[in-house]
Amino acid sequence: MRRITLCCLAGAAALMVGAAPLSALDANAPTWRPREMISSRAYYIYHDGADRALACNHYGNIAVAYYDANSAELRYAERVSGAGWVSCTVDTAATDTGLYPSLAFDRYERPAISYYDYTPNNVLKYAWHDGASWQTKVVDPNATVGFDTSLAFDLYGRPAIAYSDMSNNLRFAYDNDGDGNFTVSMVFPDGRRPTLAFDRQNRPRIAYRSQNNNNLYVATKWTGGWMMYVAGPAINGAPSLAINPVTGEPAVAAAYSGTLDLFYMEWNGYNWVSTTVDTGSTTNPSLAFDPADGRPAIAYDDNGQLQFTWFDGSIWHTQTVDANAGKNPSLAFNDYGDGWPVISYLDTGYPGHLYFVQDPPDVPEPASAALIVGSAAAGTLLRGRTARRRRT
């Protein structure tokens, strides 16, 4: 478990709002708190590739979007201090909606969700909270589109969605002028399980799997259009893409198709460098970077168990987080304060359970924190008075 070093100069007020220095994951294994159940009505099949179903905003709010298998609707759950997980219905317009959800917070720290509206419309939809209530709209009205959605906001706060259709075409919807309307285009006629992020040049990057040969591809939008290149061999399940906050380059986690070994690969400015991280029946990873030091961490399913692996600057460490469940995990770092890892994941039941675990820092109780700061301040004041008496 990472620990916060209290600084007496920060003052009690800073401690009360959690203004602690970032502390990176190191060789010590995280100490995960007991798992929490978000819902007993989720279904993992309709969350395949949902490596971004969980998100944190910069105020420390943790939230998850999920498909409710009982009511067949899209729901949003948020972890509220003193109350636990509180959920609400986002969309009930169709008889079956909310499949393949992806959650992100906009520039105003408000949640937004992309998802597939299944019965009877079969279209891609987008939901956003306007500060008062949830609003929804159809993004792509073409029939049977909206599988495997991945939502991200660009550097100007404009939403974009990568997704696929029934014919396995990779598609992209982008509100590129911020007017609330999406421009829809086809990126490539062979692509499933996309995962989207914007790099520091504000270019959309999409990692995806070819349906024809299962090869890993990465697509990049530039001024001349979309550029696709083979980034890796055949993979199993869905890849997960993120941008390295230190180098600004894309990185991908995925599982080899044959061996099902988990690998991590990153563009070093010249070529892709790949490392096998774990061996076994791994699938559907979720990649994120520790905000404290910019090093990668991955949550993934290993034969029905939730696994977590992280790079400490020298080697990769691997840990079993939950031996009884681990389908379709979504990893994020709560970068408010210490920057600790948080994960949502599912079991294989129907309708099934949606779980959450976290590794928050050890923080003294508020009264203890105030005493520590008060004692430190009193000690400083006493030393100052003693020094003045000595000078006189």
FENBELKA-V100942 format. One record per run of one state. SS is the DSSP state (H for helix, E for strand, L for the rest). FROM is the first residue (numbers start at 0). LEN is the number of residues. Records with the same first field share a line. If there is no record, write none. Layout:
BEGIN
SS=FROM-LEN, FROM-LEN
END
This chain:
BEGIN
L=0-2, 3-4, 16-19, 39-2, 42-1, 47-6, 56-5, 68-4, 80-3, 91-4, 105-5, 119-3, 129-4, 140-4, 153-5, 165-4, 174-8, 188-3, 198-5, 209-5, 222-2, 243-6, 256-5, 267-4, 278-3, 289-6, 302-2, 311-4, 322-4, 334-5, 346-7, 358-3, 362-3, 391-1
E=2-1, 35-4, 41-1, 53-3, 61-7, 72-8, 83-8, 95-10, 110-9, 122-7, 133-7, 144-9, 158-7, 169-5, 182-6, 191-7, 203-6, 214-8, 224-19, 249-7, 261-6, 271-7, 281-8, 295-7, 304-7, 315-7, 326-8, 339-7, 353-5, 361-1
H=7-9, 43-4, 365-26
END
